[in-house]
Amino acid sequence: MGTSRVLVLTTLVYLCRGLILRKDIDSLTSEDTVNLRLSLQGVKYEYQLKKSYSYIASFYGYPTRCSVGNVAYSCSVHGMPTFPQWHRLYLAHLEQALTEKGGTVGIPYWDWSKPLQKMPAFLDDEKYNLEGEILDNPWHHTNISLSGVIHATNRTVDSRLWSLDLMEHIIHALEYPNYCQFVVQLEVLHSAIHFLVGGASKYSMSNIDFAAYDPLFLVHHANLDRIYEVYEALYRERGSVPGTSCETDCEICDIKGFQMPLEPFNRDDNPFPNTRLLATGWNMTDKTVFDYNYDSLTFDGLGIADIKKRIEMKKKTDRAFAVFKLNGIQRSVNLRIQVCKTSSEDEEDTCESAGDVFILGGSTEHPWMFRRPYYHDITKAVLKLGLKLDENFRVLTEMYGTDDKINSSEISPQPSVEFRPAVGKQDAPLSEKKKDVIIRQDVDLLTEDEMNALRVAMENVQNNGTQNGYQAIAAFHGAPGQCPTPNPDVALTYSCSIRGLPSFPHWHRLFVMQLEDSLGLSTGIPYWDWTKPGVQLPNLVKDATYQIKDGDSPKANPFYDAAIEFLRTGSRTSRSWPEQGVNLDDLKDAVLLALEQDNFCDFEVQFEIAHNLIHALVGGNAPYGMSSLEYSAYDPIFYIHHSFLDKIWSIWMSLQELRGKPYKAHCAQSYIFTPLSPFNFSTTYNPNPKTYAHSTATNIYDHEKELGYTYDTLTFDGMNITELEHFIRFNVTSRPRMFVGVLLNGFNKSAKAEIHATLHTGERYIVGRFAVLGGPTELGWRLDRLYKVDITKAMFDAHLSWNDLFELSIEMFEFNGVSIETDLPLLQLIYQAPEDSEIETQPALLRKNIQELTDDESNNLRDALKKLQSETSADNFENIAGFHGAPNRCPPHGSNRFACSPHGLPIFPHWHRLLTVQFEQALSRLGASWGIPYWDWTDESTALPKLFSDPEDNPFYRYYIQAEKEWTDREVNLKQLNLLDPEGTKMLFHSALSILEEDQFCDFAVQFELLHYRLHALMGGTKKYSLATLDFSAFDPLFMILQSSFDRLWTMWQQLQYLRQKPVSGQCVYKHVDSSMEPFRNPDINVNKMTRENSLPGLVSDHRRLGYKFDKLNLNVFSLKDLEDKIKLQKSKNRTYAGLMLGGVKNSVTLEVYLQDNQVGTINILGGPNEKPWVFERPYKIDVTDAMKGAQLTTDKPVKLHLKTGTYDGSSSSEEDMEVFIIERPSGSDHDILVVPINKKTPPPALKVVVKKDTQVKFVTDDVVVPMKDFNTFTAWKACNLPPSLQGSYDFGAEHPLIPGNYYMSPADVDLCNRGIKIHIFVEEE
């Protein structure tokens, strides 16, 4: 893999020293004080330049030691998530220098959370007495030599330091569970100390250029590091694992930032090897890599438990915040904040001071911009004015430098206001559907009469030349701009439509209402649901003409296009939607991501940017279309698009009610109190009294009550509100995800954006897309938080992992393909850990061992099954059995149909679990008091259970297939069922045990599926209408019992994984988690609401949610602990497996596998003519340990097996020899060794093979003399473009460790590569 992989550091060099203790500066002993002063003095006079104090201090600011391109900057990190890590490393680096000079005490911390009255004497005393000698205190100041002139660092302490409640700011920062939000709050808090201690002095803490020269910098940042450690401890208290492990509802918010080296510590000239080798953000998330501890993690007397209580108490009260978008301006500033009552023009403002915000800066600082807002608590000031926290008031700021007032807003616009209700507080309930309101319907469900009524009304509005007419309404949105700029000194007008602000949904709700009222119909503007598969333009809008009645002359369709009259050029709107329709799965996922948010402002950002993609796709490169801000509202499709957007907002509000959380835009309080133009204009411009009355959008949430309209249904993708929330919790947020975060702003153009992941080889993948709607008349905007693009599927499809070496980039294009240069901040790669959702359990039916059923229990199950088999309802036995094979119902549309059961896929266990539940629920509906029993075919009994083997009046014995006019049949192979090993244990027990040994789901699923096929074959034999064929196996009532048995085996494996502390799912499942398991989702086939609602793989992983449980989880007589002990015993031995790559062959077949003349295994595959094509990407393993020993074969050469293949009914057979993979499993090891045969005349056993993490590879050959070569990229491998470098070569016969990722391999011989002697190995993440 060479340089295409992140280097794994296997050996770290540590300087030998004991654990060092960092103490409170106020609790230092006299011995500590002397030691710290002498060691710092030694560092200041260090003759080795790069270990000296001044040189290390320059890492932070001046002179600059880092650069971007040709521009030099300071190396210190500000405005980025790695701010705490860079400073942690800086302290450790300086501490290492102190240690070398005899320091035995860690850098002390200055706990400024306590009430302050003066500076600590340790820092403030200019001199000190050492055994009668008066010496300079090295912690008082540092002399800086600049061009031969000496400047001493200075402190001009601002008196506000003594009254500032810094403890409240600490509590507030620690309140945020999101790490990146915590860092924003922490960094701004830390700037207060810099600013207030340094004051107006240039050579002081208040200037980034020279701050680190003042030794106070060290004790200040030691205290910050202590806060960071408390944050991590609180994270663990919340049940999450912080740092790079990131488990349970946590977020790594800047993966690439954490991977990047922390400069300049990473450079070769760093004399301290530990800080050089550990110089990444990743490493600095774990402070234990350095040998220091703090004497206390209390702040102002509060320990971690006390802090947690304080945080919870704060959350239980209403609060108000000023919300800032902050960035650096290369100087330090103080924003003085005031809260003011809203007053009339002839009244003076009544204001109250609300504190200060400080920003540290300097001429050498690297440009930065927070990707998240900064929140400043203004609650006390609002209440002091006698105001309610949720009413209208203003927040004003004045900006000051260290010595003067700055008349500039370049650091930030005026802050907005957030009202944050107490936890658990809800908004007023939304109205239930009422009578006498307009109903907006799905445009695809409109009748011809309804469409024609809309067309006639739209034609009338388009012919109306008044302010209620189409041209005047469309102009509200874009051109010609009707809204003045916020700056009264600039005589320009802009588009009125809101972009990039939280009032975007409110403005567009009123805008759609403006047209709806002008139409004057009793039905509302219909909505276009573009989340449907293969979505087409609706019939209402797609044709240029229409007829009211057959035989009428065609009329121009007013929904097809419209004039843009103000241009006076005869221009009309146009579109560029593909005729074949569009699959918008990524857009649907983007909307789901918006609906997932439980804070309005987070929802709004995702919602607004997602909506732009429809504008882009419909408008394309059309000059007067949806893709232009100026003209989009002139296209009539705009309104049915935004009707659906408004429905999505309504769905989100209903979800919030269900979640017990506020639905109003409290986070954007000041925006909501700002009147929305032009709806607030006089009747000359806006004659609509309803939109005028609601132009201050505080009361438009309840659109039924306030605006008089509603929707036919609040469903999304066929799910009602409860089902949708269920889906989000258990199928979306319950899995790990990868996002790219983009901090967007307007740039006066519309654009389509592509996010690329580019490997070091130049190979590039598109991993995400979105669009921006804009134009020359837009008012400037910038988001205050990241727009997140989910790239999980794209990364999976490209076989990319977050720890691969790749660069993220974004390209913006106009719709004619012209590239757009933007100044967007760096993208952030974000990992979101799965949320630990509570399991919603149903009343559980008990699944019992079939051998332990009483007669009454057996009769109860038989009675229910008789009823089910004789029923004629849609939920009868024949219909449910038909889910699996015949009559081949998938996909639901089209002529090319397949059996629905997913064979050869990792969701095989999930699908069959749900089908078993389908049978079980039907039996329960008809009186069954018990779940479907399981049959432990590994136990010592040799007779078949009577429940399904007794032929006398027994519905479990057989079933008459109505569609085929045939009875199901069986041909049981009792000999193979009861085959024993030399110790008297069933061979099937060993087969099951080997499956349970697998500790990675994707490997487990392959072995599991094949054992399942074995049982089908042993019970069905050569019979067509039996368990032996895919088409008819589910019609044998024994099928459901077998599935219950295998479902129990899967459950046991899951429980063993919990014991092993290993994942119960795998990467191979993630590409399927959003795909419905058919036909369960189809209401035309499946009338069972429970299985329909749980038709996604992620919803069935935990069987407790599906209404059943097992009486016990044992195999044979062995408990889970016994089984794990047996597995450990197995793993203590060296074992060898043959690995076969299997796939479907459109029939059920048996493969007898021979090594020389010794049969080593039998493989059964269930299939049929209507099966979906499938192939495993992982090898199926057969244990050949003893056979290899008996044949005196080793794994150093390719191994051939002989295969005899026959169809289940004996109608055809074949034989062949083949080279196979060998998998070695060394004793006591958790890794496998994949042995790959490479020969000149025969390709490897498969073109691609997938193996689990930590697998090693060994190539073996009979005739190839050149080493194997990794081509690094698929493109080079496919074209056989052999890399010139020797890097990435793999010798034959050696074991090569592989880290997760792609390996495109071939012998280093172009001719052999072109002849197909090559293999793609993908090592999967766990």
Disulfide bonds with the S-S distance in Angstrom:
Cys66-Cys75 2.01
Cys180-Cys253 1.50
Cys246-Cys250 2.11
Cys340-Cys351 1.99
Cys483-Cys496 1.94
Cys601-Cys667 2.07
Cys890-Cys900 2.02
Cys1002-Cys1068 2.16
Cys1280-Cys1313 2.10
